[in-house]
Amino acid sequence: MNITLFSQFCTDIFNKAVEHYHKTDSIDAVMDNPYPEQSVEHLLFLKNSIDTVQWHLEDIIRRPDIDPVEALQIKRRIDRSNQDRTDLVELIDSYFLDEFKDTVRLPDAKINTESPAWAIDRLSILALKIYHMRIETLRTEAATEHIDLCRQKLKTLEEQQADLSTAIDQLLEDIASGKKYMKTYKQMKMYNDPKLNPELYNKK
């Protein structure tokens, strides 16, 4: 794996996934992942595709006129999407664990506050925020004050993207050199498990 500018590699794939979704702009459209299965590119494209659909589900559920039955269906779908997102992050971290399995850890190596994939998860969301904020800056019917504010926000998001990208690349370089090491913990989402959610197991 070439870890140099790995963040840009991710962002390029995320941007492709966002653009792919907006060809149909449909939460029910079939995703056409162009990358080979089992590849990290495939995982990254799938990750952002899930994020993008969920972004629009979150928009839909906030409509004040939404039918309560539809809202519940959307909420259930968002719950499933959150689980899928978590599963994808864990798969991406498994990729990194395999890539770095032969790295010799230095005696003073430190662990990071988050794994590479969870940082990349935030990078995926930033790609979505930037895409949609840029759209807001191009709205011809919106007030000038709205456009100006969105331009300021877009500039901040782009700065955040640059900083996060730098941090991700530095983290991967530190792990590759043995200065840092990574550990992963399965996300134990209790509310999805009928054995751990009292609202589910007490109803039996």
N, C-alpha and C positions, 0 to 999 in steps of 0.2 A: 504494500500500500504506500502510495506517495502522500505523506501527510502534509507536505508543503501546500499551503493555501487550500487545505481540505474544506474549509468553510466556504470558499468560493465554489468549489465543486458541488457542495450541498445546495447552495443558494441557486446555482444555475438549474439544478434539477427541480428545486421547489418552484422556481419561476415557470418552468415548463409545465409543471402540474397545475399551477394556478391558471395559466393560459389555456391549458387543455380543458379545464372545467368550464371556463367562461365561453368556450365555443358553443356550448349548449345552454349554459347557465341553469342547469336543472339538477336538483338534488337526487333525482332518480335515474340520471343518465348512467350508462355503463362505462366504467373506467377502462380505458385502453392503455395499459402500462406498456411502454415501448421497450423496457429493459428486460434482460433475461431473468427468469426466476432464480432465486437463491443469491442473486448478486446484490451488493450493497446499494447499487443504483435503483434496483427494483424496490428495495425496502424504503429508500428515501422518497421515491416517487409515490409509493403507496401511502407513506406517512403523511405527506402533504395533501394528497388527495382526500384522505380521511379528514384532515384538519379543515380543508376547504369546504367540504360538504357540511361539516359541523358548524362552520362559521355562518353559513346561510341558514341552517336550521335554527341557530341562535337568533338570527334576524327574524325569521318567520314567527317564532314562538312569542316574540314581543309585539306582534301586531295587536292593537287594542280590540279589534273586531274579530279576533280568531275564535272559532268554535271551540268550546271547552273539550269536546271529544277529540278534535284534531290536535289541540294543545297537549293533551295527555299522550297521544300517539307520538307527537314530536318529542316530548320529554323522554319517553321510553327509548326513542331512537337515539337521542343525545346520550343517554346512559350507556347504551350499547357502543356508541361511537367512542365514548371516553375509555371504555374497556379495551376497544380495538387500538386506540392510540397508545395506551399503556403497554399493550402486548407488543406493538411495533417498536416502541422505545427499548424494550427489553431485548428484542431480536437484534436491534442495531448495536446495543451494548454487547451482545454475544459475539457479534462480528468483531468488535474491538478487542474483546477478551482473547479471541482466537488469534488476531493479528499480533497482539503483544505477549502471547504466551511464552515466548522464548526470551523476552527482555529480562536482563539481569537487574534486579532492583538494588539501588545504592543503599548503603547502611542507613543513611539519613533521609531516605525517601519519605515523602509525605503523601497523605491521601487528600484528594480534592473534596470540596463541599458537595459536588454533584458529579455524576458520571458524564462522559462525553456525550452520550445519546440524549441525556436530559437537557444538556446545553443546546444540542442540535434541535431538540424539540422546540425550544424557545426561538431558535433561528427560523424554523418553519413558520411559526406564528407571526414573526416579524415580517416575513415575505408577504404574508396575507395582509397585514396591517398597512404595509407600504403600498401594495397594489390598490387597496380600497381607498386609502387616503389620497393617493394620486388621482383617482377618479373624482374624488370630491373637489380637488383643485381645478378640475376641467368642466365642472357643471356650469353651463352658460346661463341657466335660469336662477342660480343661487345668488344671494346678496354678496356684494363685494367684501363685506366684513367676514362672511363665512369662508370665502375663498382665501382671504389673507390669513385667517386663523388656521385653515387646513394646510396652507403652504408652510406655516411655521411648524405645525405638528409633523408634517412630512419631513422637514429638515431634521427635526429631533429624532424621528424614527430611523432615518438613514444614518445618523450619527450613532444611534444605539446599535444598529446593525453592524456598522464598522467596528465598534468597540467589542461587541460580542464575538464577531468573527475573529478578531485578533486574540481574544481570550481563548477561544476554542482551539485555534492553531497552536498557541503557546502551550495549552494543556496537553494536546496530542504530542507535541515535541518533547515535553517534560516526561510524559509516560514512556515514549520511545527511548529516551535516554536514561531511564531509570530514576529520574529525579522525583517522579511521582508514580503512584500506582493506583489502580482502580479496583473497586469492589462493586458488586451489584447486589441489590436486594429486591426480591420479588415484591411488587406492589400489592399489599394484602388489602384489597378493597373489600371491606366487610359488608357494605350495603348490597353488593351484588351476589353475595353468598347466602343461600337460604339457611345454611347451618350457623351463620354468624350474625345475621340481622334479626333481632328479636321481634321486629314487626312481621317477619316471615315465619320464623319457627314457632312463635307463640300462637300463630293462627291455625296451626295444624290440629 
